[in-house]
């Protein structure tokens, strides 16, 4: 387990995470801190617990909106997010095959 130091609202916290997840945790902390900072600027001085609660609720609202848009897209296209993932994987596979073919052509012509 790794330990990461993050800063939220000018306060440092040490968080434990799985090895290899340190950078992701830093990104999430920075995202959360940006919400906390924006709310603190807008509402002024309030207790940290209320500030964290408001930031958490704001992020939950963003998540619900994104889920709603995804659901609308799935309904309007008939495509699920799983279908989208399959398309991404198929596209990536084609690109890898193309690169492999080019490398094989280059190797055989040398």
Residue, then its C-alpha position, 0 to 999 in steps of 0.5 A: x500500500x502506498x501513502x499519498x499526501x494530498x491538500x484540500x482547502x490548504x490542509x494536508x492529508x495523508x491517504x493510503x491507496x493501492x500501489x500504482x494509484x498515487x497519481x490517480x488519487x492526486x488527480x481526484x484530490x485536485x479535482x475535489x479541491x477545485x470544487x472546495x475552493x470555488x464553494x469557499x470563494x462563493x459562500x465565504x467562511x463556513x465550517x470545513x465539514x459543511x464545505x466538504x459536504x457542499x463540495x461532495x454534493x456538487x460532485x454527486x450532482x455532476x455525476x448524476x447529470x453525466x449518468x442522465x446524459x449517458x442514459x439519454x444517449x443509450x436510449x436515443x441510439x439504442x447503443x449501451x455503454x458496453x457497446x461503446x466500449x466494444x467499439x473502442x476496443x475494436x478500433x484499437x485492435x484495428x490500429x494495432x493490426x495496422x501498425x503490426x502489418x507495417x512493421x512486418x512489411x518494413x522488416x521483410x523489405x530490409 
